[in-house]
Amino acid sequence: MAKIHVWVKENLKTIYNYLNNIVILIILIILFTAPTYLGLFRDGYFFMQDDLQAFRVQQMDKCFNDFQIPCRWIPDGGYGYGYPQFNYYPPFPYYLGVLFAKLGMQYIDSVKLLFILGYVLSAISFFILVKELLGKFPAFISALLYTYIPYKAVEVYVRGALSEFWAQIFFPLILLFIYKLIKTREGKFILYLGVSIALLATTHTLMTIIFAPFAIFWAVYWLLESKFTKDDLLNLLYSGFLAFGLSAYFMLPVAFERSLVHIESMLSGYFDYRAHFVSLYKLLLSTEWGYGSSGFPDEKLNLSIGIIQWIVGLGAIILAFFNRKKYKSEAVLTFLIFIFALLTLFMMHLKSSFIWSLLPFLWYMQFPWRFLALSIFLICLLSAYFLNFISGNKRYVIGIIIVIIAFLTTRNYFVPKEWYYGITDRDKFSGKSWQKQMTISIFDYLPKTAVLPPINEAPDLPEVLEGVVNFASYEKGSNFQKGKIVVEKDATIRLPIIDFAGMKLYVNGKEYDYINNDCRGQEFCYGLVTFRLPRGEHDILVKLGDTPVRKIGNIISLLSLFILFTYVYKFFSKDKK
């Protein structure tokens, strides 16, 4: 028996040393989170509520083919009349989707890969943050808890909320780089932090707003903890400037060009925030699972923060209280994180409605339960501190038990409602499916030159309202339309493209005047580019250009990229020496 005991002890030590390797732990995270995404490794596609993900990647690809970079206008939205989707909708995940498509993947497969990467990268980024703060084992366990949580299944397999899902990759990275920048004062973390904030801002605007207060608190806490100097404040400020600069191409139009498009549909009807507060039962205790929608009592939708996660989070507070003398700094931070977690829960409950009514910018959240993204992040961060307060081998036993419970209680959630076997891009972008994608959310970001959305698909050729015209050729691009036409009798021509700020018409190479309010034959005015031409042969081109706001944003982002690459080059050159 003594020999067996020695053998077990020696082998356990070997296993522990082996698992103590960071690379091995990251590989294990990828493997242990696999049940959440393995089902996506098959042909076909799956049902999701926001069934525009593949469409957005496909439209972004059309932008790239025409060198419309950054992409702002998509040609097939608005029932084929086009609209400025990516002038307002955060584009970053779709840029990655296009990269995968350029490597030969189908658009639907690139979307599946983005969801898979969302699971893997969010777990890894969470692991890296907690490892830096508390060590490898709490990091490993809490990263798995951050994965096996109901809302992570809801976002992919129910809502299909790609951008919001991807935003959660950057939460841990931003906190990590704030911490590292303050602790080390190394210039490279100015760059890492700035890039991380910019990626979050161009991935999901609302998640950026939700996360910002906690990120600011986190920076203030570590500044006070580290007895900061003016240089520390300047470093954080430089990161903020870099983040703004890198994202200016997108953030400036969002801030200053909202008045150009219809956004009222985003605040009314189903999207009225007042219909989507969540009860404490649903937040804390509900285990129901379904593929329904929020706001409908008869439909099931899990909006839980995870039962085992919040129990462990509460345990962190209890242990922090009893260990407040031994772990003073960790205990204080645990209490503060817990307070923030409670605030996020409060913001999802009906009792917080008075705050929502006082702050109109919150209405654009549409669903108060969007705060779940921050809630689950904070709760899982608390679970790491829970393990940190436990000493000895008990920590490992308890940690493993917690993960097993989390896995067993959520494993059946990570499956789609319906899988469409054999479907390809050709199927997705043709027939009724194509018609549906051109018209889903058709009112969102519709230029105000259109009174209401089009009710018929845009024609392939311009309409001749008066006169006689022959079209020798006509081509539609991502943000332009052009053609050669022969006018036999003075004509009024209406192009199948909605007018929008920055749109310009050229006839025979010269800028040409047009109107957008000749709406004859339309039940509602679509705001299409319309103009008169005399007899003769004409080359026409209509193209969306940049407004002053977009130009300024583009220039700022290009300069910021240049600065970023310059500093990266310097760092690499320094390392080589």
GUSEVO-543636 format. One record per residue (C-alpha): residue in three letters; y negated, x, z. Coordinates in steps of 0.001 Angstrom, whole numbers, padded with zeros to 6 digits, always signed. Example, Ala and Ser with C-alpha at 12.3 -4.5 7.8 and 13.67 -1.06 7.14 Angstrom:
! residues 2
ala+004500+012300+007800/ser+001060+013670+007140/
***
This chain:
! residues 577
met+000000+000000+000000/ala-002361+002862+000811/lys-001825+004338-002663/ile-002512+000965-004293/his-005691+000609-002243/val-006898+004055-003330/trp-006017+003312-006978/val-007911-000012-006950/lys-010923+001583-005262/glu-011074+004452-007743/asn-010705+002168-010761/leu-013300-000286-009508/lys-015692+002628-009141/thr-014917+003709-012708/ile-015522+000197-014000/tyr-018775-000001-012047/asn-020008+003314-013463/tyr-019020+002191-016937/leu-020862-001114-016620/asn-023848+000658-015122/asn-024640+001936-018607/ile-027521-000093-020072/val-026124-000106-023614/ile-022813-001478-022347/leu-024619-004181-020387/ile-026630-005239-023436/ile-023436-005408-025488/leu-021880-007541-022752/ile-024928-009839-022779/ile-024485-010325-026518/leu-020789-011090-026011/phe-021198-013324-022950/thr-023934-015379-024591/ala-021844-015812-027750/pro-020539-019296-026817/thr-024101-020585-027263/tyr-024294-019533-030913/leu-020780-018829-032251/gly-020615-022305-033781/leu-023481-021399-036112/phe-021356-018763-037866/arg-019932-021137-040447/asp-020812-022635-043783/gly-023076-025633-043879/tyr-025912-026863-041726/phe-026453-029092-038711/phe-028495-032077-037617/met-031732-031436-035762/gln-034741-033608-035035/asp-037249-031189-036583/asp-035412-030883-039878/leu-038140-028820-041522/gln-037049-025337-040526/ala-035311-024428-043794/phe-038104-026107-045751/arg-040727-023964-044016/val-038806-020771-044787/gln-038403-021846-048411/gln-042116-022649-048751/met-043039-019357-047087/asp-040832-017580-049622/lys-042808-019216-052428/cys-045954-017795-050853/phe-044449-014310-050868/asn-043353-014642-054477/asp-046974-015358-055421/phe-048358-012681-053065/gln-050088-015380-051040/ile-050163-013271-047890/pro-050904-014465-045293/cys-049350-017734-046354/arg-051624-020719-045728/trp-050957-023369-048370/ile-047494-024721-049168/pro-047058-026376-052575/asp-044408-029014-051868/gly-045694-030472-048605/gly-047716-033678-048743/tyr-045213-035183-051186/gly-045761-032343-053633/tyr-049574-032406-053556/gly-049577-029484-051114/tyr-051263-028928-047784/pro-052358-026050-045505/gln-049279-025887-043289/phe-049498-022246-042223/asn-053248-022278-041812/tyr-052487-024169-038585/tyr-048745-023932-037874/pro-047698-020571-036320/pro-045974-018558-039058/phe-044253-015558-037454/pro-040600-016782-037248/tyr-040805-017936-040863/tyr-041940-014495-042011/leu-038684-013214-040534/gly-036806-016039-042234/val-038223-014938-045569/leu-037097-011367-044857/phe-033527-012606-044417/ala-033833-014671-047601/lys-035048-011601-049509/leu-031918-009824-048311/gly-029842-012451-050098/met-029271-015134-047477/gln-029616-018847-048125/tyr-032601-020469-046462/ile-030336-022610-044293/asp-028414-019499-043208/ser-031631-017656-042384/val-032559-020523-040048/lys-029183-020318-038326/leu-029623-016568-037936/leu-033069-017098-036401/phe-031565-019435-033815/ile-028783-016939-033082/leu-031312-014142-032635/gly-033346-016420-030376/tyr-030447-016643-027934/val-029629-012944-028090/leu-033156-011529-027982/ser-034433-013819-025215/ala-031480-012802-023014/ile-031997-009107-023766/ser-035768-009211-023189/phe-035197-011008-019879/phe-032625-008385-018914/ile-035025-005530-019704/leu-037808-007074-017609/val-035664-007693-014534/lys-033911-004329-014833/glu-037290-002653-014570/leu-038222-004718-011520/leu-034987-005091-009569/gly-032150-003196-011179/lys-029294-003758-013578/phe-027055-006284-011858/pro-029743-008867-011000/ala-031003-008361-014559/phe-027581-008960-016080/ile-026867-012113-014101/ser-030324-013657-014471/ala-030303-012985-018232/leu-027126-015057-018512/leu-028658-017782-016350/tyr-031658-017757-018696/thr-029209-018533-021497/tyr-026842-021082-019953/ile-029510-023591-019065/pro-029741-027107-020581/tyr-033148-026726-022209/lys-031942-023756-024258/ala-029337-026088-025788/val-031825-028934-026273/glu-034261-026746-028200/val-031670-025640-030755/tyr-029020-028325-031048/val-031186-031394-030427/arg-034810-030688-031258/gly-034408-027745-033619/ala-037634-026377-032124/leu-037428-022907-033677/ser-040939-021697-032844/glu-040871-022874-029234/phe-037416-021370-028833/trp-038576-018025-030196/ala-041659-018004-027962/gln-039363-017493-024990/ile-038384-014077-026320/phe-041906-012844-025664/phe-042414-014197-022121/pro-040384-011380-020509/leu-041775-008708-022842/ile-045387-009540-022027/leu-044715-009367-018288/leu-042756-006145-018707/phe-045536-004397-020619/ile-048226-005618-018219/tyr-046187-004145-015380/lys-045490-000872-017194/leu-049081-000460-018336/ile-050432-000866-014812/lys-047761+001306-013217/thr-047726+004162-015737/arg-051126+003875-017487/glu-049438+005164-020645/gly-051262+004346-023858/lys-048128+003221-025688/phe-047905+000164-023421/ile-051363-000923-024567/leu-049845-001188-028033/tyr-046600-002836-026886/leu-048475-005428-024844/gly-050974-006195-027590/val-048243-006636-030186/ser-046172-008872-027852/ile-049117-011170-027125/ala-049977-011357-030832/leu-046382-012261-031706/leu-046360-015011-029085/ala-049692-016365-030353/thr-048410-016490-033943/thr-045057-017946-032893/his-046195-020925-030816/thr-049819-021633-029937/leu-049030-024163-027217/met-046526-021867-025512/thr-049237-019196-025471/ile-051582-021581-023659/ile-048863-022605-021192/phe-047837-019013-020477/ala-051332-017492-020244/pro-052142-018537-016623/phe-048940-016972-015301/ala-049444-013802-017359/ile-052976-013488-015930/phe-051651-014034-012403/trp-048965-011392-013036/ala-051570-008858-014146/val-053818-009584-011152/tyr-050897-009275-008735/trp-049824-005846-010003/leu-053417-004647-010205/leu-053909-005480-006536/glu-050519-004054-005656/ser-051322-000778-007409/lys-054881-000277-006126/phe-056287-000474-009589/thr-059141+001427-011144/lys-061595+000571-013903/asp-059253+002261-016393/asp-056502-000228-015575/leu-058798-003136-016397/leu-059899-001438-019603/asn-056284-000855-020665/leu-055489-004536-020261/leu-058678-005399-022106/tyr-057742-003091-024984/ser-054364-004843-025217/gly-056154-008184-025344/phe-058444-006980-028126/leu-055473-005661-030098/ala-053603-008952-029645/phe-056616-010937-030819/gly-057134-008606-033764/leu-053519-008758-034945/ser-053433-012549-034716/ala-057007-013224-035921/tyr-055833-014120-039447/phe-054155-017147-037866/met-056063-017841-034657/leu-059558-018000-036181/pro-058714-020763-038704/val-056860-022673-035975/ala-059936-022475-033750/phe-062650-023127-036324/glu-061080-025169-039127/arg-059405-027994-037214/ser-062100-030415-038351/leu-060928-030000-041958/val-057586-031756-041439/his-056148-034896-039915/ile-054814-034227-036430/glu-055102-037747-035008/ser-051438-038452-035777/met-050522-035588-033431/leu-052044-037429-030468/ser-051057-041039-031041/gly-047968-043210-031145/tyr-044839-041282-030262/phe-046893-038138-029668/asp-049081-039636-026961/tyr-048445-037443-023918/arg-048570-040450-021576/ala-045155-041604-022783/his-043370-038356-021951/phe-043669-037566-018267/val-040358-036755-016586/ser-038944-038054-013320/leu-037758-035707-010576/tyr-034247-037008-011077/lys-034220-035934-014728/leu-035785-032595-013872/leu-033529-031701-010962/leu-030336-033741-010886/ser-029528-035295-014245/thr-026466-033988-016075/glu-026615-036499-018911/trp-026344-035115-022402/gly-027405-036748-025623/tyr-029268-036257-028865/gly-031947-038867-028306/ser-035720-038675-028129/ser-038093-038484-025214/gly-039920-041622-024191/phe-037101-044024-025047/pro-035290-045142-021853/asp-032121-046084-023722/glu-031741-042673-025370/lys-030238-039650-023641/leu-032103-036357-023654/asn-031463-033677-021059/leu-034729-032366-019629/ser-033265-030590-016622/ile-034370-027192-015350/gly-030702-026468-014562/ile-029086-027570-011306/ile-027521-024246-010345/gln-030679-022410-011440/trp-033038-024352-009191/ile-030603-024226-006262/val-030464-020439-006589/gly-034244-020354-007002/leu-034633-022291-003770/gly-032194-019867-002168/ala-034507-017029-003212/ile-037306-018561-001145/ile-035055-018911+001893/leu-033834-015317+001620/ala-037371-014089+000983/phe-038480-015714+004231/phe-035714-014078+006277/asn-036192-010714+004555/arg-039990-010737+004490/lys-040231-007659+006728/lys-037614-005594+004927/tyr-038751-006601+001418/lys-042398-007416+002012/ser-043670-006931-001548/glu-040695-008682-003193/ala-040918-011564-000702/val-044607-012150-001417/leu-044035-012113-005170/thr-041072-014482-004779/phe-043233-016988-002909/leu-045955-016769-005554/ile-043509-017233-008431/phe-042047-020213-006586/ile-045520-021785-006259/phe-046069-021371-010002/ala-042653-022933-010677/leu-043601-025931-008534/leu-046871-026276-010452/thr-045017-026383-013769/leu-042712-029083-012397/phe-045727-031021-011165/met-047340-030839-014613/met-044311-032619-016070/his-044372-035431-013513/leu-046402-038625-013783/lys-048335-037686-010624/ser-050132-035005-012670/ser-051553-037553-015138/phe-055021-037268-013578/ile-055092-033580-014597/trp-054038-034424-018137/ser-056739-037064-018426/leu-059394-034573-017293/leu-058339-031806-019710/pro-058211-033166-023280/phe-056894-029884-024717/leu-053645-030602-022847/trp-053131-033701-024980/tyr-052124-031447-027877/met-049058-030485-025858/gln-047813-033978-026798/phe-044892-033699-024377/pro-045613-032703-020758/trp-042030-031444-020599/arg-043007-028561-022881/phe-043737-026888-019533/leu-039940-026646-019203/ala-040097-023446-021244/leu-042127-021790-018493/ser-040250-023571-015688/ile-036839-022261-016692/phe-038279-018781-017133/leu-039730-018772-013616/ile-036638-020326-012038/cys-034409-017678-013629/leu-036816-014969-012483/leu-036389-016334-008957/ser-032603-016125-009341/ala-032978-012381-009924/tyr-034915-012036-006676/phe-032240-014122-004934/leu-029632-011511-005862/asn-031997-008705-004935/phe-032151-009988-001343/ile-028346-009890-001013/ser-026841-006550-000115/gly-023380-005067-000528/asn-020499-006385-002577/lys-021467-009983-001751/arg-024190-009681-004382/tyr-021623-009110-007146/val-019288-011881-006039/ile-022101-014426-005655/gly-023704-013398-008939/ile-020480-013841-010881/ile-019838-017234-009244/ile-023349-018418-010163/val-022900-017453-013812/ile-019488-019125-013987/ile-020973-022355-012601/ala-023860-022196-015073/phe-021433-021664-017941/leu-019009-024419-016908/thr-021767-027001-016405/thr-023503-026371-019740/arg-020854-025072-022160/asn-020437-028469-023832/tyr-024167-028722-024578/phe-024269-025933-027146/val-022890-027976-030026/pro-024731-029921-032726/lys-024614-033676-032988/glu-023341-033454-036539/trp-022316-030617-038839/tyr-022779-030941-042585/tyr-019909-028917-044009/gly-020290-027371-047424/ile-024009-028039-047743/thr-025961-025333-049588/asp-029610-024644-050368/arg-029154-026559-053606/asp-028099-029641-051642/lys-030813-029188-049031/phe-033599-028948-051586/ser-032640-031703-053991/gly-032287-035466-054102/lys-033045-037581-051059/ser-032960-034561-048771/trp-035781-032941-050755/gln-037786-036178-050783/lys-037420-036391-047008/gln-038597-032836-046424/met-041666-033295-048600/thr-042740-036278-046526/ile-041699-035504-042923/ser-044801-035076-040756/ile-046870-035691-043873/phe-049971-036610-041861/asp-049973-033381-039833/tyr-052582-030988-041225/leu-053326-033290-044173/pro-056798-032344-045507/lys-059444-034921-044643/thr-060323-035239-048313/ala-057229-037480-048354/val-057835-040733-046480/leu-054116-041326-045982/pro-050992-039450-047083/pro-049663-039932-050633/ile-047028-042630-051010/asn-045628-041315-054292/glu-044421-037886-055310/ala-046936-035736-057165/pro-046459-035738-060954/asp-045494-032547-062776/leu-048584-032720-064978/pro-052213-033662-064288/glu-053299-037256-064841/val-055611-038051-067729/leu-057957-040729-066422/glu-060085-040833-069575/gly-059845-039313-073025/val-056980-037669-074889/val-055354-034449-073697/asn-052314-032416-074747/phe-050752-029943-072312/ala-049513-026826-074054/ser-048277-025464-070702/tyr-048678-026173-067010/glu-047443-024211-063988/lys-047507-024878-060258/gly-047573-021933-057858/ser-047654-021716-054093/asn-051446-022044-053816/phe-052492-022521-057423/gln-051937-024556-060551/lys-052772-023391-064061/gly-052288-024416-067629/lys-053406-024396-071253/ile-054690-027739-072458/val-056096-029151-075652/val-058736-031864-075192/glu-058907-034012-078345/lys-061424-036433-076853/asp-063744-035784-073894/ala-061555-036292-070850/thr-061483-036809-067092/ile-058535-034965-065611/arg-057091-035282-062106/leu-054902-032432-060907/pro-051887-033032-058628/ile-053331-030965-055770/ile-055317-032075-052720/asp-058750-030538-052349/phe-059255-028331-049329/ala-061900-025906-048107/gly-061647-022739-050167/met-060277-024476-053263/lys-061872-023315-056510/leu-061513-024499-060106/tyr-061861-022138-063078/val-062117-023207-066708/asn-061827-020462-069290/gly-062268-017871-066557/lys-065481-019311-065109/glu-065896-021287-061900/tyr-066203-024986-062682/asp-067510-027975-060726/tyr-065158-030734-059656/ile-065046-033797-057411/asn-062342-035115-055079/asn-063274-038779-054711/asp-062239-040277-058056/cys-059433-042367-056651/arg-058872-044904-059393/gly-055315-046207-059487/gln-054616-045119-055918/glu-054160-047530-053044/phe-055610-044873-050729/cys-057699-041938-051840/tyr-055682-038706-051980/gly-058700-036417-052421/leu-057380-034757-055591/val-059262-032182-057650/thr-060855-034100-060549/phe-063157-032923-063362/arg-064401-033667-066885/leu-063776-031478-069925/pro-065236-031586-073437/arg-063207-031330-076621/gly-061498-028036-077302/glu-058865-025657-075964/his-059160-024685-072314/asp-057424-022469-069780/ile-057634-024074-066366/leu-056849-022612-062982/val-057232-024189-059556/lys-056539-021950-056588/leu-057003-021992-052850/gly-059183-019096-051770/asp-060411-017944-048391/thr-063276-019452-046460/pro-065573-017113-044504/val-063518-017801-041363/arg-060279-016839-043090/lys-061832-013755-044646/ile-063114-012572-041280/gly-059710-013228-039697/asn-057928-011327-042472/ile-060282-008362-042223/ile-059970-008180-038428/ser-056173-008318-038654/leu-056035-005645-041359/leu-058271-003335-039320/ser-056131-003995-036235/leu-052978-003176-038187/phe-054576+000056-039379/ile-055484+000991-035793/leu-051971+000118-034623/phe-050262+002209-037291/thr-052664+005093-036653/tyr-051782+005199-032964/val-048072+004779-033675/tyr-048256+007716-036077/lys-050018+009811-033426/phe-047371+008968-030836/phe-044546+009943-033189/ser-046333+013133-034194/lys-046844+014025-030534/asp-043146+013411-029777/lys-042069+015697-032644/lys-044170+018538-031251/
***
